[in-house]
């Protein structure tokens, strides 16, 4: 009787402590795989929306699973065609000429010609 009670209490304690793993944020293998799959699909759909080929997407994201990236790219392609959505290609912003009102362009804001060591000795 005493052994049975001890065994039951150990099993109950193990069950309670192991069920708390989800609360600690410990991911199982299936959760990690699902997360990688979702990330791959997100990468693929973003590439399609940015009007990038799936091959460019593979090259720029070598750690992402190719099957998941392709699935995301294909799903986004179908979605964009059905809803007549135009892709948004990435274009880097054009460089603007420096404004004459910025502090760096005014002579008062220029750095002193005295060496730093000479300035610190005077202080």
MARPA-663598 format. One record per residue: y, x, z of N, C-alpha, C in turn. Coordinates in steps of 0.001 Angstrom, whole numbers, padded with zeros to 6 digits, always signed. Last residue first. Layout:
<recs>
YXZYXZYXZ
...
</recs>
This chain:
<recs>
+072572+041009-020439+072476+039842-019557+072239+040212-018139
+072361+043367-021868+073675+042931-021437+073594+041824-020413
+069704+043497-022501+070217+044479-021566+071585+044071-021048
+069361+041521-024439+068755+041296-023124+069260+042295-022090
+070700+042674-026607+071205+041441-026020+070660+041233-024625
+069071+044847-027176+070454+045087-026777+071030+043854-026123
+066715+043554-027933+066697+044432-026753+068120+044683-026258
+067420+042243-030288+067099+041468-029110+067150+042321-027855
+070223+043600-032124+068783+043565-031759+068585+042821-030443
+072686+041645-033758+072345+042556-032672+070849+042494-032391
+073192+039641-035486+072697+040883-036070+072327+041895-035009
+072098+036290-034760+072973+037434-034556+072343+038706-035108
+071339+033871-037296+070923+034665-036147+071855+035856-035988
+073497+031116-038132+072675+032260-038484+072379+033088-037243
+075186+029080-037634+073831+028934-037119+072968+030131-037441
+077490+029671-038990+077508+029733-037528+076101+029702-036945
+076935+029210-041729+076995+030591-041242+076972+030685-039726
+074473+026742-042551+075819+027079-042110+075856+028483-041550
+071824+026310-043067+072655+026682-044198+074065+027068-043778
+070682+025485-040731+070237+026764-041271+071134+027224-042412
+071743+022899-040272+072218+024040-039492+071811+025391-040077
+072600+021071-043259+071602+021494-042279+072108+022722-041539
+074296+020415-045284+074699+020038-043928+073708+020485-042864
+073174+020950-047707+074209+021879-047245+074656+021571-045823
+069653+020726-047961+070929+020033-047799+071961+021012-047234
+067485+022138-050373+068028+022124-049010+069414+021501-048986
+065805+019877-052621+066658+021050-052397+067243+020992-050991
+062445+018855-052034+063853+018509-052168+064689+019754-051932
+059407+018736-053723+060267+019502-052827+061721+019128-053096
+057476+015774-053779+058296+016750-054482+059199+017461-053485
+054285+015375-052243+055710+015056-052315+056480+016170-053016
+051329+015082-054261+052082+015762-053207+053568+015457-053346
+049530+012209-054735+050503+013099-055369+051299+013768-054268
+046519+010597-055070+047352+011405-054184+048266+012278-055020
+046255+007336-056499+046019+008779-056543+046998+009522-055650
+045049+004488-055759+046268+005175-055339+046024+006679-055359
+043817+001952-058010+043671+003103-057137+045001+003771-056853
+044307-001516-057914+044560-000269-058624+044464+000870-057616
+042170-004231-057794+042975-003294-057021+043093-001996-057804
+040722-006610-058456+041731-006025-059343+042709-005131-058593
+038551-007388-057044+039863-007818-056545+041031-007239-057339
+036419-006224-058442+036424-007666-058186+037810-008170-057801
+037148-003494-058384+037051-004211-059660+037119-005721-059460
+037041-002923-055655+038305-002764-056370+038285-003493-057705
+034325-003407-055107+035368-004176-054421+036687-004111-055186
+033106-001454-056703+032822-002874-056944+033928-003734-056335
+034165+000824-055446+034387+000588-056869+034178-000885-057205
+033167+000600-052872+034608+000493-053074+034935+000236-054535
+030447+000985-053423+030904-000262-052812+032398-000462-053020
+030523+003626-054454+030087+002513-055301+030561+001168-054742
+031362+005083-052229+032139+005142-053468+031815+003940-054349
+029290+004514-050426+030657+004114-050118+031532+004089-051355
+027138+005680-051826+027122+004251-051490+028530+003742-051196
+027975+008366-051915+027841+007610-053155+027831+006115-052887
+027877+008959-049184+029142+009073-049906+029085+008257-051190
+025153+008594-048696+026125+007736-048014+027473+007779-048728
+024078+010617-050317+023687+009219-050529+024701+008269-049890
+025179+012952-049252+025524+012523-050610+025174+011063-050863
+026629+013306-046087+025431+012980-046854+025790+012408-048217
+028969+015938-045568+028663+014503-045600+027421+014277-046456
+029493+018571-045983+028678+018219-044810+028302+016739-044782
+031177+018797-048209+029782+019236-048323+028903+018825-047143
+033572+017506-049552+032943+017100-048287+031471+017506-048281
+034318+018387-052045+035293+018525-050966+034738+018137-049599
+032049+017779-053579+032498+019158-053443+033447+019335-052264
+031922+014977-053433+030805+015781-052920+031267+017206-052646
+034325+014394-054723+034134+013976-053337+032997+014770-052696
+033822+015243-057249+034876+015905-056482+034730+015599-055000
+031843+013349-057854+031496+014767-057830+032540+015567-057057
+033222+010987-057920+032253+011153-056847+031830+012618-056743
+036718+011470-058547+035346+011279-058991+034404+011525-057819
+039393+009585-057196+038694+010862-057323+037274+010579-057766
+041188+007569-056469+040898+007822-057879+040322+009231-058060
+041289+006788-053891+042223+007844-054282+041996+008297-055720
+039172+005084-053745+040502+004498-053692+041567+005505-054111
+037126+006967-053781+037260+006019-054892+038650+005407-054912
+037557+008264-051332+037624+009020-052590+037821+008074-053770
+037089+006173-049570+038424+006764-049639+038589+007569-050923
+034380+005766-049990+035316+004696-050358+036741+005223-050433
+033351+008230-049053+033152+007798-050435+034134+006724-050853
+034114+008139-046358+034587+009224-047219+034479+008809-048679
+032677+005910-045507+034142+005907-045422+034739+006984-046319
+030070+006796-045879+030558+005652-046659+032082+005595-046643
+030040+008869-043983+029831+009159-045393+030339+008036-046283
+030370+007400-041621+031387+008382-042020+031268+008726-043495
+027989+005919-041623+029278+005224-041700+030395+006172-042124
+026142+008031-041378+026087+007124-042528+027427+006417-042714
+026835+009042-038890+026970+009894-040079+026967+009051-041353
+026169+006791-037314+027538+007284-037347+027786+008163-038573
+023427+006648-037697+024272+005526-038123+025728+005949-038225
+022652+009070-036510+022399+008839-037939+023267+007702-038476
+023400+008578-033873+024013+009697-034597+023842+009497-036099
+021685+006450-033276+023127+006248-033221+023863+007343-033988
+019206+007688-033501+019537+006603-034431+021035+006304-034431
+019319+009506-031394+019228+009998-032770+019595+008913-033778
+021808+008415-029006+020443+008615-029457+020463+009097-030903
+024362+009824-026990+023952+009116-028205+022503+009433-028542
+025858+009228-023981+024808+010022-024618+024280+009231-025804
+027676+007888-022451+028066+008284-023798+027049+009167-024494
+027085+006763-020070+027567+008139-020052+027989+008628-021426
+026027+004330-020701+027326+004348-020058+027926+005752-020029
+023566+005059-021659+024524+004467-022587+025934+004489-022001
+022307+005870-019324+022646+006883-020330+023647+006334-021337
+021421+003939-017600+022817+004318-017505+023234+005353-018528
+018736+003829-017835+019493+002804-018541+020989+003094-018497
+017912+005831-016139+017851+006070-017583+018607+005016-018368
+018250+004636-013615+019020+005837-013956+019010+006106-015456
+016498+002444-013742+017925+002216-013524+018730+003438-013960
+014042+003781-014094+014502+002781-015069+016008+002570-014950
+013886+005323-011798+013923+005972-013106+014455+005016-014169
+013748+003318-009845+014863+004267-009833+014994+004958-011190
+011321+002089-010541+012561+001312-010570+013782+002238-010618
+009558+004213-010086+009671+003638-011427+010968+002847-011563
+009944+004543-007329+010246+005634-008254+010421+005121-009683
+009027+002073-006367+010422+002445-006139+010835+003592-007055
+006333+002181-007147+007214+001148-007690+008687+001511-007507
+005473+004344-005550+005399+004421-007009+006321+003395-007656
+005840+003280-002990+006546+004489-003386+006585+004620-004904
+004078+001131-003078+005498+000874-002852+006340+002073-003290
+001680+002535-003409+002103+001576-004415+003602+001290-004290
+001506+003982-001004+001605+004679-002294+002128+003756-003393
+001231+001907+000846+002378+002787+000949+002594+003544-000364
-001180+000821+000000+000000+000000+000000+001257+000874+000000
</recs>
